Amino acid sequence: MMEAGSSTLEQLRTCLVRLDLKTQALIARHDSTGDLYPLHEAMATNSASAFLASVNLWHRRLGHPNSQTVSSLLQHFQIPCRKDSHDPALCEACQRGKHVRLPFHLSKTSTFTPFELLHCDVWTSPVLSVSGYKYYLIVVDDFTHYMWSFPLKAKSDVHGIFVKFQQFVSTHFSTPIRFLQCDNGTEFDNQRNRDLFLARLSAPFAP
């Protein structure tokens, strides 16, 4: 007995039978009076579709096109296949190939005191507030995960907020702000802010 894909072949004394691997149902029988088992004498007990490739298999053979393209090619060239539907969500190669970026590795950065590292970003609101604020500066402490939010009318106001925030931290916690993690935006990466903090700039499109 040997396995062949989704079925098994069993050699008996006078015939060769093909059984479904899961259900053990008889798919085909090949009778013989000698050492050979001619296929043209096979009597299929089930539908011949058991031997046909699935739509998912043709999807992989044709280079992972979308469902409409697979269906169009199968109909145009009259390719026989099992009439099961193709689900692109089940194709791991498609999921990996359509990712716009590779997964990010876990950060190994660790902090031991508050205000040792602050993460900063500016969010642009699609709606102007009643008070005229369109931007919001978000500051997150890496050690405590405490967050501060500052409304801004212009991105150029970021430096003024940083000056006041540094004074607030120095007065209430008697500790300096060591590092600032931010993107490459000019509201962060400028000479005035470099005089206040040691900035660590993130790579473009990184979290």
N, C-alpha and C positions, 0 to 999 in steps of 0.2 A: 504494500500500500504506500502511496506517496501523495503529498499535498500539492495542489496546483492552484494557487490563487485562493479563490473562495470555495473550491471543491476538492474532493479527494478521488483518486483513482484506485480501485480495488480489482486485482486480477484474480478471477476464479478459474476453475478448470476449463470451462467451455465459453466463457464470456468475460468481457471487461466492462465494469459498470462505473459510472461517475455519480458520486453522491455530493449533495450540498454539505459544505463543511459545518454549518451551524445547525441546520435542521435534520441532516442526514437523509433528506428526501432524494429519491432516485431521479436524476436528471437525464441520463442517457445510458443505453446498454448496447454493447458491441459484441455480437455473437461470432464465434469462429469454430471451425472444425480442425484447424491446424495451429501453427505457431503465430499466425498473423491475425489481427483484429481489424478488418476493413471498416472504415468509417462510413462508407456509403450504405452499409447494411444496418447502421445504427438506428434504433427505434427510440426516439426521444419521448419520454413519458410526460415531461413538462414542456412548457413553451420554450422555443429556441431563444427567447429573450434572456434566458439565464446565462447564455454565453456572450451576450452583448456587453459592451463597455457602458458605464454609467455616464451621465452628463458631466458629473464632477471629474471623471477621468479624462473626458474629451476637453474639458476646461483646462486641465493641466497640459494635455498634449498640444493644444493650440496656443500655448504661451500665456495662459491666464487672462484671456479677454473678459469683458463684462458679460452679464447674462444675455443681453440682447444680441451681442455679436455671436456668442456661442449658438444660440437658437437659430439665428439667421444662417450661419454656416452649415449647421446640421440639416436645415431644410433645403438650402440651395444645392448642396452636393448630395442630398438624400443619403446621409450617413446613418446607418441603422444604430440605434442605441436604446438603452432602457429609458422609459419615459418618466424619469424622476427629475425633479426640479433642481436647479443649481442654486446653492446658497453661498454667496461670496463671503459671508461672515465666517464660514467654516474653513476657508482656505487660509492656512497660516502664511503661505508665501505671499498672497495678496495683501494680507494685513501688514506684513513686514515691509513689503515693497512700496506700499502707499504711505508709509510714515514719512512725514516731512523732515524728521530728524531722528537721530539715535537716542535711546534713553540716556538720561543723565546719571552719572555715578553718584552714589551717596557721598555727601560731604564729610570729610574727616576733620574739619575745623571744629575746635572746641574752645569755649570761653570759661573763665573761672570767676569772674566778677562782673557786676552790672556795669554797663556803659563801656565795657572793653571793646565791644563791636556793635555798631548800630547799622541796621539795614534801612535804606531810604529809597523811596520812589515817589514820583509825582503822577497822580491820576487825573486825567482830564474828564470832566463831567460833560455829558452830551447836552445837559440843560443848565443854563445859567441860573444861579440861585437868586432869591429875592434881594439879597444884599449885594449881588454883583460878583459872587465868587464862582470861578469856573474851574480852578485847579485845587487839588488837595495834596499836601505833602504828608506822606505816611512814614513814620519812624518806628521801627521795631527793635527792641533790645534783644540781642542774641541770647543772653544768659537768662533773663527773666521772661522773655516773650511778651513783655509789656509793650503796648502800642500807644503812640500819640498821633493825632491827626490835626493838621493845621490848614485852614482854608486860605486860598491865595487868589488874588485877582489877576496876577501875572506870574509867570515862571521866574521872572527876575527878582521876585520877593523872597526866593528861597534863602539867599544869603542872609538877609535880615532876620529870618526865622532862626537860622542856625546860630547867629550871634546871640540872640535872646535865649535860645535853648541851652547853649553852652553856659551862659551865665546862670540859668536856672539850675542846671545840674551841679555846677560848682558851688552855688550858695546852699542848696538843700542837701546835697549828698557829699560834699567836700571831696569830690573825685573828678578827674578829667575824663573827657571822651577820647579814647585812644585811636580807634579806627572807625572809618565810615565806609560801608559797602554800598555802592551805588552803580548805576549804569553810566554810559558815556555821554549823557545829556549835558549840554553846556550849562544848565542850571546847577549842576553838581561839579563838573570838571572845569573849574576856572581858578584863576590865581588867588582870588579873594578867599575862596573856600580852602584852597591848599594851605593858606597861612593859618587856618584854624585847626584842620584835622589832617591826619594821614589817610588819604582816600585809597580805597581798594576798588578798582573799576572792574565790573563784571564783563565777561565776553559778550559780544552781541547775541541777542536772542536767547541768552541763558536765563534760567529762573533765578 
